[in-house]
Each structure stands twice: as C-alpha cells, then as structure tokens.
Amino acid sequence: MSMASFDPVTAVLLIPIMSAALLAVLPGYRLTARLNVVASLFTFASALSLFVIERPQPGPYVLVDDLNVVFIVLNTFVGFTTSIFSASYIAHELETGRLTPVYLRFYHAMYQTMMFGMNLAFVSNNIGLMWVAVEIATLTTVLMVGIYRTHAALEAAWKYFILGSVGIAFALFGTILIYMAARPVVGEGQDGMVWTLLMQHAAAFDPALLNVAFIFLFLGYGTKVGLAPLHAWLPDAHAEGPTPISAVLSGLLLNVALYALLRFKILLAANPNAIAPGPLMVTMGLVSLIFAAFMLYRRRDIKRLFAYSSIEHMGIIVFAFGMGGPLANFAGLLHMVMHSLTKSAIFYAVGHISQIKGTQRISRIRGLTVTHPALGWGFVAGVVAIAGLPPLGIFMSEFLVVSSTFARQPLLAIALVFGLLLAFGALMLRLTSVAFGEPRGSKASAEASYVPMFAHLSLVLGAGIYLPAPLVIWFQNVARLLG
C-alpha cells in the first residue's frame, strides 16, 4: 500500500475491530496476548501518521482536526502501553485461577472492541454516530468490569451499566434536541447531525433549544466523565475490574466523554444568544475536586483511592475548560494529557502491588520500597506526580490553571487551591504508609513488565521540565479552537 493510498483514519478503526474478531476465535493465551499488543502498536502507528500525512477532508461521518488528533494519539498510545502491561498482569491472573482461558479470549476481544469504540467517537463528524461510539465503549467496559464473576465485580458492573445507561439516555435526548434546533436552518436528514455543518449555521439556531440540549448533554456525558454527584459508578468499576481496565477507564474512557462535551461547548459558543457553558462547567468541576479531595481521606482500598483521584482531576480539567480563554484551555489540555499518562502508570504499579501482596487493602501494604524497590519507587514517582509536585508535568498544568484563575476570579482560585492542597495531603498520607516503614504483607514476586510504567513517568517528567515548541504551538492552536 503506497503512502498516497494509506488512510490512517480507516486503519485506526479497522485494525481494532478486525483484531477483536480474530482474538475472539484464537485459542492459546500467549498468542492472543501478543496479538493484542501488536494490534495496539499498529493502531498507535496509524494514529501517529496523522501528524505527517495530509488529513482527509471532513465527510458526513469522519472528521480529523487539531482537536481530535491530540485525543486519538493519546488514546492509541495509552491503549498500546496498557496492552503490554495487560500481557504480564493477565498471565498472573490465569496462573492463580482468577480467569479461565475462555474468559481471556473474551477479555482480549473486548479490549480491541473498546479501543474501536473510543477511536470511532474521536473521529466522528456525526453527533449521532459519536453517541453510538461512546455507547459501544461503555458497554464493552461494563462487560470487562464484571469479568471476575465475583459478587462485588458483578455488582460494580451492574451499577456502572445502570448509571451509564441513565447518563447515555440524557446524552441521547440532548443530541436529539441539537438536531431539532438545526432542522429549521439546515433541513431534514443527516445534515442536521454533521458537526462541521452545525458549526457553520450555529448562530442561526434557536438558543432556547440549544440551552436545554446542553444541560442534558452535560448531565449525560458528565456522568461518563465521573463528575460529582454523577460519579457513583466510578470507584466500584475501578476497584472490582481487572487493573488494565482501571488504567483504561481512568486514562482514556473519561477523556472520550470529555471530548464529546468539548465539541458541544464549541457549538454553544458559536451561538451569541445561548447560555455560556462556562459557569456550569466551573461549578461542577469545583464540586468534583473538593468532594473527591475529602473522600480520599476515607478510602481503605488502594484502587478506590486512585478512582477518587480521577474524579478530582477530571474536576480540575472541566474547571479549566469552563474558565475558558487561551491560557485556561491550554492548561486543561495539558492537564488531561498528563493525567492520562500519570494515572495509567499508577494503575500499572497498583496492579502489580495487589498481585504481589495478595490484597488491595491499604492497611495490609507496607514498606514497598524495601521489598520491591523498582515497583515501590515507581509507585512513589507516580503518586508524587499526581499530587502535583514539581518538576513533573501535572505541577505545570495545575500551576497554569491556578494562575489563569487568579488573574480573572481570585475567589474561585482560593477554592481551587483549597481542593488541591486537601487532595495533596491525603495522597501524601497514603503514600508514606504504603511505600515506606516496616514491610507488611506477602513478599512474593509476580512476573511484571515495568516498561509501560516508567515510559509514562519519564514522559510526564520530560513534559514538566521542557515542552517542545511544536507541541506548545499545537496546544495553543487547539486552545483557540475551544474559544
């Protein structure tokens, strides 16, 4: 296939869905685990080529612009590194009998189906197709959360399914209202669902319909983002599912719903008479941040702890995009990328910790840096990064969010800093008990690949010290797109 005929968008969608079909029928764990990694690598390589190949023109179904390329590349990269971590993690689950070979075939097929759903959501130019793609990604993760078939895992999957369904129903109703607002201007048929066409005519839409639509879309996709008080599914899903899925949920699936919200925020901003989405996003973001920061002190399960940390960070990101303006949008984008990389690295560490110690209870895990130095110090680096300490990337994005808020709304900045310091205290408290002190719990070893964890952490450290100029220009351009 020549470079001229190579279509990276088709590859980003076809590779995962074809691999899923193949993985569903192939026996043998080692073969399927390797194929899962290879498929994820090819998808990532195809996504990277979007930077160098001339992008396809927007069609009725597919759109590639500066905004979604950031999401697609991040999604496929974390999907690839998680597939490497997953191979060593799931091998241990097979040995201990928590998973059977049949479930493993199902697991790998679902993994690629989920990647397909997320990639489809990012490249969709049709708001109806985007909704369908988010639903595919959600349903596959529901099935994977319940894969251990324990009482707690099934309960978590069921809660996720029920709350996710309510959220997705709200989002569907919001999508229909957008179509109804567009119909008198754009006409009947699928043109009323094509995002690029909606943007061209948005100024002429009925603002009252747009306002109601955004409220439903915000509640619907906000449930998926995990914003408080719509977050109840998230801690259970993270704690009870396989850890690679926790990494993907935290690092990627929350971003898919966030991306959908941002698309509609841009649409609303194009209509001068519609409500400003900013105050609603700022309020929900702050509530999520402060609520999650308090909840961090009460967690006894290490995976639940970092699930609440995800709610906190999605709150910060939604707050930044709600504030708007070039600097806050830039900070929101940077924070989203840094959070995805850091949180997935932490879940890689937590997955191996729970396998080695045979528990997820924080009280039973002590002295990791003594018993397992590489894993222990990797975990320390991850928690220090997510807590927002310099010189790591999250410090930089949090600093930009706080400074841009101080310049415009000093009172909001005080509430923001209060939430950040509260969460910082909780994370440091837990870190000292888990990583240091007298070792407690099993000292067994589990086969583990630390490459994905350290690859992510080195990227986060690099971004904290120096951001390459092309990347800064790219993010500034996307920040302008967001209005």
N, C-alpha and C positions, 0 to 999 in steps of 0.2 A: 504494500500500500504506500503510495507516494505521499509526501508531506502535504501536497496540494489537496489530495482527496481525503486525508485524515481529518475526521471530525471529532475533536476532543469531547464535545458535549454528548454525542452519541456513545462514545466509549465510556464516559463517566456513568452513563445509565445502563448500557448493555452489559459491561463486564460484571457488575454485581448481580444482576438478575439472572444472567446465564450461569454464573458460578453457583448461585443459590440452587438452581435446578440440578446442576451436576453434583453438588455436595449432598443433596437430599438422597441420592441413589448410591453414592460411593460408599463401600464398606471400608473398614480399617481406619483407626484413629490417626496414625502418623501421616498418612496420605492426605486425609481431609484437613488436618491442621495446617499442613504445608501448603495445600492448595488455597486455603483461606488466606494465608499470608501473601502468596503470590498474586492472588486476585486483588487483594487490597493494595499491593505495591503497584500493580498496573493501573488501577483506578487513580492512585495518587499521581503517578507519572502523567496520566492523561490530563488530570486537573492542572498540573504544573505547566503543561504545554499551552494552556490558555493564556499564559503570560507572553508567549513568543509567537503563537500562530494568530493570524488575523481572525478576529472574532466573527461568528456568524451574525447576519442581520437579524434583528428581533422578528420572530414569526408569531403566528397566533398562539403558539404553545410554548416556545422557547425564547428565553431572554438571557443574554450574558452581558453584564455591565460591571463597572468598577466595584459596585457594592457587593454583588453576589460572588464575584471571584474570590474576595477575601474569605467569605464563608465556605465556598467549595473547597479551596486549597486547605484551609484549616480542618475541615471535616474529613477530607480524604487522608490527610497526614495523621491525625489522631486515630482514625479508623485503621490505618496501616500499623502504627506502633502498638495499638491495643491488640491487634491480631497476633503480633509477636508475643506480647505478654500473655495473651489468652492461651497460646500453644503450651507454655510451660505450666500455667495455672491449672488448665483443664486436665492435663496429664495426671496431675496430683489428685484431682477430684475423681478421676477414673480409677486410680490405684486404691484410693480409700473407699471406693464403692458408693460415693455420693451421687455419681452419674453412671449411667449404663451406656454401652456403645450406641444403642438406638437413639437415646436422648442426645448423644453427641452429634450424630448426623443431623438431627433436628436443630440442634444449637448452631452448628456452622451454617446450615441453610438459612436459618432465621437471621443470623448475623449479617449475611450478604443482602438479604431482603431488606433489612433495616437500613443498611447503607444506601441501597437503591432508593428507598422512600425518602431519606433525608436529602440525597443529591437531587432527586426529582423536585422536591419542594423548593430547593435553591434556584434551579434553572427555569422554573415555571413562569411563563408570562401570563398565564391564565389563572385568575384568583380562585376559580373553582377547582382547577387541577392542583393548585398549591394546597388547597384544603384536603383533597383526596390523598395527596402525598404525605401530609402531616399525619393523617389518619392511618396510613399504611405503617409509617414509622412507629406510631404509638401502639398499634395492635401487635406488631412483632415484638416490641419490648415488653408488653404485657405478658405474652407467652413465655418470654425468656426469664422474666422475674419469677414466674411460678415453676421453673424447670426442676427445682429440687423436690417438688411434690410434698414438702413438709406442710404441716398445718399453717405455720407462720408465713411460709412462702406463698401458699395459695391464697391466704387472707390478704397479703400485700398485693398480689396480682389482681385480686377481685376489687380491692379498694381503688387501685390505680385505674382499673377498667371503668368502674362506675363514675369516679370523679373525672377521669379523662373524657368519658362519653358526654357528661354534662357540659364540660368545657368545649368539646368539639361541636356540640349541638348549638351552643351560644355562637361559636365562630361561624357555623354554617348560616345561622339566622342573620348575622352581621354581613356575611358575604352576599346573601340574597338581597338585603337592604341596599347594599352598594349597587347591585345590578338594577334594582328598581329606581335608584337615583339616576343611574346612567341611561336607562331606556329611553326617556323622552328626548334626550340630547343625541345619543349615539345610535339609537334604533334597536329593533329586536335582534335576537340571535346572539352568537358568541362574542360579537364585538363589544357588548356590554360587560364582558368578563376579562377582556385583554388589558393588562395593566398599562402598557405603553399608550394605548388609545384612551384609557380612562384618564391618564395624566394630561393628555393634550386637551381634554374637554372638561377637566375637573372644576374649573372656575364657574362653569355654567350649571353645575349640578345643584339640586335642592339642598341647601345647607342643613335644614331640619332633619332630613333623612340621613345625611352624612353623619350628623352628630349622634343620632340613635345607633346607627350602624357601628360607629367607632366604640361606643360604650359596650355593645355586645361583643365586638371583636376583641376589645381589651380584656373583658372578663373571660372570654373563651380561650384566646391564646395565652392570656395571663395565668390561667390555671396550668397550662403546659410549661410556662416559664418557671412556675413554682413560687409565684409571689404570694406573700401572706395577705389575707387569710385563705387563699385558694390552694395552699401548699400541702394539705394533709396527706396526699398520696406519696409525696416525695421521700420522706425519711424511711417509710416502710419499704418502698420499692428498692431504695439503695441498700438497706440493711439485709434484706432477705434474698435478693437475687445474686447470681454469680458476680464476683467483683469486676471482671471485664465489662459487664453490662452497667455496673455502677459508674465505671470510668466513662463509658459512652453516654450514659444518661446525663451525668454532670457536665462532661466536657463538650457534648455535641447536641443532644436532643433538646436541651433548654435553649440552645442557640437557634435551632430551627424555628421554634415558636417566636423567639425574639425577632428573628429576621422577618417573619410574617407581620409582626406588629409594626416594625420599622417601615415596611412597604406601605402599610395603611396610614401611618403617620405622615409620610411624604405626600400621599394622596390628599389627606385632610388639609395639610399646609398649603396645597395648591388652590384651595377654595378660600377666598378672603373673608367670607361670611360665616364659615364653620367655626366651631369652638376650637380653641388652641388645645391640642392634646397634652401639652407640657405639664400644666398643673396636676392633672390626674396621674400622669406617669411619675412626677416628682413625689406626690403624696404616697402612692403605692410603693415606690422604691424605698422611701424613708421608713415607712411602716415595716416593710420586709426586713430591712437592715437592722433596725433596733429590736424588733421581735426576735429575729434569729440570733442576735448577739446575746440576748438574755437567755434564750433556750440552750445555747452552747454550754452554759454552766451546769445544766441538769442532765446532760447525756451520760449514759453509762456504757453505751455500745460505740465502739470506735468508728464504725461505718455510719451510724446515725449522726455522730458528731460532725463528720465532714459533709453529710447531707444537709444539715442546718447551715454549715459554712457556705454551701452552694446557694441556699436561699438568700443568705446575707450578700453574697457577691452579685447575684442577679439583681438584687435590690439596688446595689451601687450602680450597676450598668444601666438599669431602667431609669434611675435618678439622673444619671449623666445625660442620657438621650432626652429625658424630659426637660432638663435645663436648656438643652439646645445651644446653638451658637457654635462657631468653628472649634473653639478650644474644648468645650464640654463634649461635643460629638467625637472629636479626635480621641479624647481621654476614654470615652465609653467604648470605642472600637478597640483601643489598645488594651483596655482592661478585660474586654471579652476574650481577646486572643490569649492574653497572659493567664486568665483564669482557666481557660480550656486546657492549656498546656500544664499548668501547675496542678490543678485538681486531678487530672487524669494521672499525673505522676504520683500524687499522694495515694490514689486508689491502687496503683500498681504496688506501692510499698505496703499498703494496708492489706491487700490480698495475700501477699506472701507472709506478712506478720500473723494473720489469722490462721494460715495453714501451719506455720511453724509452732505457734503457741497453742493451737487447737481451740482457740476461743476468740470472740470479738469483744469480750468484757474488758473495759479499760483497767479495772482493778486487778485483773489477773496478768496483765502485761507490764513487766518492769525490766529495766536495765538492757534495753535492746542494743545500745551501742557497745555493751560489754559482750553479750552473747553472739550477736551477728553484726559486726562493725559496719560492713558495706551497706547493709539494709538499714541499720539504725541511723547512720549518718545521712543516708539518702532521705530517710523519713524526716530527720531534723531539718535538712535543707528545704524540703517541700513545705513543712509547716512554717518555717521562718519566712519563706516566700509568700505563702498565702496570708500570713499575718500582716504582710505589708512592710517588712523591714528592708532598708537599703542594703546593698545596691541592686536588689532584684527588681524585675520588671513591674511587679504589682505595686511596689512603692512609687514608681514613676507615674503610673496611671492614676493611683489614688491621690498623689500629690497634685496632679493636673486637675482632677475633679474638684478637690478641696479648694485649690487656689482660684479656679474659674468661678466657683460658687461664692467664695469670699468677696470677689470683685463685684458681684451682682446682688447677692442675697445673703448678707452676713449672718442673719438669724438662722437661715437654713443650714449654713455652713457649720454653725455651732452644733446643731442636732446631728449633722453628718459626722462630725469629728467625735461626738459623744458615742455614736454607734460603732465607729471604727475602733476606738480605744476599748470599749466594752468587749468587743469580739477579740481584740488582741490579747486582753487579759485572760479570757477563757482558753484560748489556744495555747498560750504560754504555760498556763497552769497544767493543762493536759500533757503538753509536750514533755515537761520536766519529769512527770511521773512515769510516762511510757518509755522514754529514751534513756533516762539516767537512773541512778540508785541501784539498790541490791536486786540482781536478776530474780525474776519470778516467772513461773510458767515453764512449759516444756522447752528444752534446748535442742530439740530435733532440728534437722535441716530438711528443706524441701527444694527440689530442683527449681531453680528460678533464673530467669533472664533479667538482669538489672539494666540491660542496654536501653530499653524504652524509657525507664525512669530517669536515668542520667542524661539521656539525649534531650528529654523535655526540660530538665532542670538547667542544663547548660544553655539552652535557647533562652530560657527566662532570665538567666544571669547575664547573658550577652545583650539582651534587649534592655536590661536595666542599666548597663554600662554605656552602650552605644547603639543607636538606631541608624541603620544605613539611610543615606539621603533619599534614594529612590523609594524606599518604604515610607518615609515621612511624607514625601510628596504625594504618594498614592493615598495614604490615610487622610491627608488634608483634602484631597480631591473628593473622597468619599464623604468626609465631614461636611463639605459644601453641598453634595447631593442630598444629604439628610436635612438641609435647610436650617 
